[in-house]
Amino acid sequence: MYQRTVLVLFTFLFSLMAHAAVDLNSASSSELESVNGIGPSKAAAIVDYRSKNGAFKSVDDLDKVPGFGSVTMEKVRKELTVGASKAVAAKPEKIVKEVKK
């Protein structure tokens, strides 16, 4: 029973990480490509724009990047962020310790 509980907890934690927003200011091209609607050319355009113009102040700044129109913006907006996410996932070690109690 204990192993099953731990397995369920780890599966839940990893599923949360899989749905985490991608940070426009720190993501690599391959990380940007993981966003539905951003392929290799758009990811390269984001990285190029960021290196020439500095950090994005908001996700809305993405419309300044060549190749991003309103349709693409609406498609990718929910999967992107700028800066650190406000929600921080609990560390797996802490959850395992709590389950043991």
N, C-alpha and C positions, 0 to 999 in steps of 0.2 A: 504494500500500500504506500509506503514511504517513497519508494522509487517512482511510482506512478505520479505521486503528487509533485515531486521534484521535476519530473519530465514535463508535466503539464505547465508548471511555472516557467521553466526554461523556454518551452515552445511559445508561451504567451509573450514572454519578454522579447524573443527574437522576432515575433510577428509585429510587435510594436516598433522595433528598430527598422523593419522593412518598410514601414509606412512613414518613416520620418521624413520631414521636408529637407530638401537639398538647399544648402546655403550658397547663394550666388557668388558670395565674396571669397569662399574658400574651396569650392568644389573643383575637382579636376574635370577634364573633358569627359572622361569615362563616367564619372559620377553624374555629370549633367545629362549624359546620354541615357541614364537610367530613368529619366523623367519622360513620361509618355508625351510625345509631341516634339521632343528635342532629339535630333539626330546628330551625326558627326559634324556636319557643316554648321548647324546652329550652335552646337557646343563650342566649336572652334571660334565662332563669331563672338560668343559671350566672353571667352577667355581673352581673345584679342582686344575687345572693347575694354575689358577690365584692366588689362595691362597698360593700355594707352590713356585711359580716363580715370583710373582709380576705382575705389570701391563703390558699389551700388548703395544708394541711400535707402531705396525701397524697391520692391519687386516691380513697381510701376516704371522704374527707370529702364527696365528691359525693353520698353518700346523704342528706346533710342538706338538699340542694337539693330544693324541691318538684318532684314529677314523676319523681324517680329512685328506682326500686325495685330489687330484687335482679336482676330479669331484664334491665333496662336496664344496670345496673352491669356485669354479666357480659359484655354485648354490647359495651360501649364501653371497658372497662378496658384492654385491650391497645393501644388507639390513643391513650391519654392519658398524660400525665406531669405532674409538678409540679417546677418548677425546670428548670435546664439539663440537657440530656441528657448522659450520661457519654460516649457515643460521638460523636466529632467527625469529620466527613468531611474527607478531604484536599482541599486547594484544587486546582481544575482546573489552574491555572498550573503548579503543582509537577509534576503528572502529565504535562503536555505537555512540560515540560523534560526529564523523565526519559525520555520516549519518544524525544526527539530525540537523546539520547546514544547 
